[in-house]
Each structure stands twice: as C-alpha cells, then as structure tokens.
Amino acid sequence: MATESSPDDSLSDRLLRLEDAIAAACRAASRARSQVTLMAVSKTHPVEAMMAVRSLGPTLFGENRVQEFAAKAAQLSPTQRSALRVHLIGHLQSNKAARAAELFDGIDSLDSLPLAQRLQAAAAAQGKILSVLLEIKLSDEPTKTGLVPGSQALDALLEQLPDLSHLRVDGLMTIAPLGRNQAETRNCFRALRQLRDQLQVAHPRLELRELSMGMSSDFPLAIAEGATRIRVGTALFGARTAPQP
Ligand SMILES: *Cc1c(COP(=O)(O)O)cnc(C)c1O
C-alpha cells in the first residue's frame, strides 16, 4: 500500500504520505476529505511522539490500554492534555470503567450493557459526558470481542442507551478480520455501514453518525465504504517495537 513506512522516514514525511493516500481514497469515493477524521493510534509510542503528531495537525488519538494511557497522561501537562482528544479503542474490563471514564474523552470499544452502566455511573459522578462507539464483531474469529449483530446483548444495550444520560452514542466501530483478501475486508466494512443504517432506523433517538473502521493496511477500503474515522498507527508512527500484550 502507498503508506508503507521505512525507519528513517520523518514523522512529517509519513503524515504527508498518509494524507495523500487519504485524499486519494476520498476522491475515488467522491467524498470530501472533511468527512473522514484521522485517529492517530499512539499505543506503545511515548508522549513525545503524540505531541509531535499533535503539532502537525491531528487532534484525535487512540490508545488500547487503560494502564498505558494512565502512565502517559501523568506525563502530560494540563495544557498538553487539553490539546488532545484521546479515545480508548481496546477492550475495557468493567472493573476499569471508572478509571477509563476519568482518563479518556471517549470509549470506542463499548461492548456490553453492564459496561455501559458502569461508564454511565462513573461519568455521572465525574460530571462529564463520554462519547462512546459500539464495537461490533462481524467476523467469526473466536478471540475477537464486540457485539454480534442481531444478538440479545446488542438489542439490550441499544434499548437502554438513550436513558444513559452521561453517554453520548456517536456510532459504531469494528476491526476487520486479519489476513483476509481485499474483497472480504471490504465486505466487512460494508456490513458495518449497512448495520448502522438499519440500527439508525430502528433507534431514531440515537445519532449513529460515526463509522470507525480501517487501519494502516486497509483504510482506503474503509473510506470507500463510508468510514468517518480511520484508526492509523503504523503508517503514521512507524512500526511498534514494544510487544503487544
Ligand atoms: C493498533 C490498532 C489500530 C492501528 O493499527 P495499525 O495497523 O498500526 O494502523 C487500529 N485499531 C485498533 C483497535 C488497534 O488496536
């Protein structure tokens, strides 16, 4: 893909190339560049790298672990922290909900009603409104988390969400299965958009505007299928060296 990075690239070179590829994908899909937000996935990278990216323009960041971002947040001044919007994109255990509600501006991996209730209670106690996306599981990969379309768990959550006043549901998120061909990956992104369209009709009190889908290797396909938020780590920050637990 056009966004392969080599180790001696500078961050600004990688961002320029990434922006070119995003713009090309938007043009090919007859979409405006402004309809797609770049989320910089900063997991495993230090706060210095986050602030360097921030200085080049992007404001939205994705982190996948509560503890990791807690350590980073402690290194950010209040001014630096308020210059960033940081969302959790990894699985959240209920017992960390209160901490996550405190640390993050949004939770893009909401996957159960009990977790939503925990986040609601924590956000209410903290006097904040949390943006949330529902993580949807569209593949049969056993290790994946996420809500299954048509499941009782998804229905129960959608029923309750309008009454959870400290959660603002902004849309859906999915992670495409690894190692599939382009057609299969694109089908997965299309399925998320179609599910959003169906759920929006069935739940008119919600505003499911956002579709968070596509990563370094497949974001052009996601943009073609209507992604409003792409989550890019490697193509922006370079390869992750720390192991992913
Ligand atoms: C790590 C991660 C990404 C970014 O992956 P890259 O391939 O490095 O772009 C996107 N979404 C989620 C949920 C992730 O955990």
The ligand as an ORCA input file, in Angstrom:
! r2SCAN-3c Opt
* xyz 0 1
  C      -3.418     -0.937     16.921
  C      -4.790     -0.651     16.463
  C      -5.020      0.091     15.297
  C      -3.912      0.613     14.402
  O      -3.267     -0.432     13.726
  P      -2.154     -0.119     12.607
  O      -2.169     -1.352     11.783
  O      -0.862      0.067     13.342
  O      -2.566      1.078     11.863
  C      -6.335      0.365     14.953
  N      -7.373     -0.081     15.693
  C      -7.195     -0.795     16.817
  C      -8.383     -1.254     17.592
  C      -5.907     -1.104     17.234
  O      -5.738     -1.833     18.359
*
